[in-house]
């Protein structure tokens, strides 16, 4: 395992800050029973490098500090971590179909976990919340994110910058 050097720590910090900035700048879409967290598209970075598991978990934790749901710091952040780990473990670099499959982890994880939180916090109807949260995740991660990262992975410089495989291949 590569040691935590200044480059890795900086990369983690920048991605965490980007997640926070996107979530807070679009806060009207990011919180509540219907969520379209555009920052969730960044979850696909976990497909390329395990460092982004840390980055996005930290970013989600910080962004959830202003959430109207008091449990979001623990519950929402845990949902991010639970989704991010299998995304990295099941990756196959350069594989857009595999990326699409991995993009569904945040859809299901947030759909079920955040819906339970919404039920407890606002007495929101559970299955409706599963649907609305999952739909928001699907749009942000599985559609927007997959389109963006499918194009970005064609750039060898981008892949070298984000990948844990320094000899990253172009799709």
C-alpha positions as CSV (number, residue, x, y, z in Angstrom):
1,X,0.0,0.0,0.0
2,X,1.3,3.4,-1.0
3,X,2.1,5.6,2.0
4,X,0.1,8.7,2.7
5,X,2.3,11.4,1.1
6,X,1.5,15.1,0.5
7,X,0.2,14.3,-3.0
8,X,-2.3,11.7,-1.8
9,X,-3.4,13.8,1.2
10,X,-3.9,16.8,-1.1
11,X,-5.9,14.8,-3.6
12,X,-8.2,13.5,-0.8
13,X,-8.6,17.0,0.5
14,X,-9.4,18.6,-2.9
15,X,-12.0,15.9,-3.7
16,X,-13.6,16.2,-0.2
17,X,-13.7,20.0,-0.6
18,X,-15.2,19.7,-4.1
19,X,-18.0,17.4,-2.7
20,X,-18.7,19.9,0.0
21,X,-18.7,22.9,-2.4
22,X,-21.0,21.2,-4.8
23,X,-23.4,20.1,-2.1
24,X,-23.6,23.4,-0.3
25,X,-23.8,25.5,-3.5
26,X,-26.7,23.4,-4.6
27,X,-28.2,22.9,-1.1
28,X,-31.7,23.5,-2.3
29,X,-31.3,20.2,-4.2
30,X,-29.1,18.4,-1.8
31,X,-31.2,18.0,1.3
32,X,-34.6,16.8,2.2
33,X,-37.0,14.1,1.0
34,X,-36.3,14.7,-2.7
35,X,-32.5,14.9,-3.2
36,X,-30.5,15.6,-6.3
37,X,-26.9,15.8,-4.9
38,X,-24.9,16.6,-8.0
39,X,-21.8,16.0,-5.9
40,X,-22.8,12.3,-5.7
41,X,-21.5,12.0,-9.3
42,X,-18.0,12.1,-7.7
43,X,-18.7,8.7,-6.1
44,X,-17.5,7.2,-9.4
45,X,-14.0,8.3,-8.4
46,X,-14.1,5.4,-6.0
47,X,-14.2,3.1,-9.1
48,X,-10.7,4.3,-9.9
49,X,-8.9,4.8,-6.6
50,X,-9.5,3.8,-3.0
51,X,-8.3,7.2,-1.8
52,X,-11.6,8.6,-2.9
53,X,-13.5,6.4,-0.4
54,X,-11.9,8.5,2.3
55,X,-12.3,11.8,0.3
56,X,-16.0,11.3,-0.3
57,X,-16.8,10.0,3.2
58,X,-15.1,13.1,4.7
59,X,-16.8,15.4,2.2
60,X,-20.2,13.9,2.9
61,X,-19.6,14.2,6.6
62,X,-18.7,17.9,6.3
63,X,-21.6,18.6,3.9
64,X,-24.0,16.9,6.3
65,X,-23.1,19.2,9.1
66,X,-25.8,21.6,7.8
67,X,-28.3,18.9,7.1
68,X,-31.8,19.5,8.6
69,X,-31.6,15.9,9.8
70,X,-29.6,15.5,13.0
71,X,-28.7,11.9,12.2
72,X,-27.4,12.7,8.7
73,X,-23.8,13.1,10.0
74,X,-23.8,9.4,11.0
75,X,-26.4,7.8,8.8
76,X,-25.9,9.7,5.5
77,X,-22.1,9.5,5.9
78,X,-22.3,5.8,6.6
79,X,-24.4,5.3,3.5
80,X,-21.7,6.9,1.4
81,X,-19.0,4.7,3.0
82,X,-21.1,1.6,2.5
83,X,-21.6,2.4,-1.2
84,X,-18.0,3.4,-1.9
85,X,-16.2,0.3,-0.7
86,X,-17.8,-2.2,-3.1
87,X,-17.5,0.4,-5.9
88,X,-13.7,0.1,-5.5
89,X,-13.6,-3.6,-4.9
90,X,-15.7,-4.5,-8.0
91,X,-14.0,-2.1,-10.4
92,X,-12.4,-3.0,-13.7
93,X,-10.5,-0.1,-15.0
94,X,-11.6,1.1,-18.4
95,X,-14.9,-0.8,-18.2
96,X,-17.9,1.5,-18.7
97,X,-20.4,-1.4,-18.3
98,X,-18.7,-2.2,-15.0
99,X,-18.8,1.4,-14.0
100,X,-22.5,1.5,-14.7
101,X,-23.1,-1.5,-12.5
102,X,-20.9,0.0,-9.7
103,X,-22.9,3.3,-10.0
104,X,-25.9,1.5,-8.7
105,X,-24.4,0.9,-5.2
106,X,-25.0,4.6,-4.1
107,X,-28.5,4.4,-5.7
108,X,-29.6,1.4,-3.6
109,X,-27.6,2.2,-0.4
110,X,-28.8,5.8,-0.2
111,X,-32.3,4.8,-1.4
112,X,-32.8,2.4,1.5
113,X,-30.7,4.0,4.3
114,X,-31.6,7.7,3.7
115,X,-35.2,6.7,3.3
116,X,-35.1,5.2,6.8
117,X,-33.6,8.4,8.1
118,X,-36.3,10.5,6.4
119,X,-38.9,8.2,7.9
120,X,-37.5,8.8,11.4
121,X,-36.8,12.5,11.0
122,X,-39.9,13.7,9.1
123,X,-42.2,10.7,9.3
124,X,-41.9,10.6,5.5
125,X,-43.5,7.6,3.7
126,X,-40.7,5.0,3.6
127,X,-41.2,3.4,0.2
128,X,-41.9,6.8,-1.5
129,X,-38.7,8.1,0.0
130,X,-36.8,5.0,-1.2
131,X,-38.0,5.9,-4.7
132,X,-37.3,9.6,-4.6
133,X,-33.8,9.3,-3.0
134,X,-32.9,6.4,-5.4
135,X,-34.2,8.3,-8.4
136,X,-32.0,11.4,-7.4
137,X,-29.0,9.1,-7.0
138,X,-29.7,7.4,-10.3
139,X,-29.8,10.7,-12.1
140,X,-26.7,12.1,-10.5
141,X,-24.5,9.0,-10.4
142,X,-25.7,6.5,-12.9
143,X,-26.6,8.9,-15.6
144,X,-24.7,12.2,-15.1
145,X,-21.7,10.6,-13.4
146,X,-21.3,7.7,-15.8
147,X,-21.6,10.0,-18.9
148,X,-19.0,12.4,-17.4
149,X,-16.5,9.8,-16.3
150,X,-16.9,7.7,-19.4
151,X,-15.7,10.7,-21.4
152,X,-13.0,11.7,-18.8
153,X,-11.4,8.2,-18.8
154,X,-10.6,8.7,-22.5
155,X,-8.0,11.3,-21.4
156,X,-4.8,9.5,-20.3
157,X,-3.6,12.5,-18.3
158,X,-6.8,12.6,-16.3
159,X,-6.6,8.8,-15.7
160,X,-3.0,9.1,-14.6
161,X,-4.0,11.8,-12.2
162,X,-7.0,10.0,-10.5
163,X,-6.1,6.3,-10.9
164,X,-4.3,4.2,-8.4
165,X,-2.8,2.4,-11.4
166,X,-0.2,4.9,-12.6
167,X,-0.1,3.0,-16.0
168,X,-3.8,3.6,-16.4
169,X,-5.3,2.6,-19.7
170,X,-7.7,4.6,-21.8
171,X,-11.1,3.2,-22.5
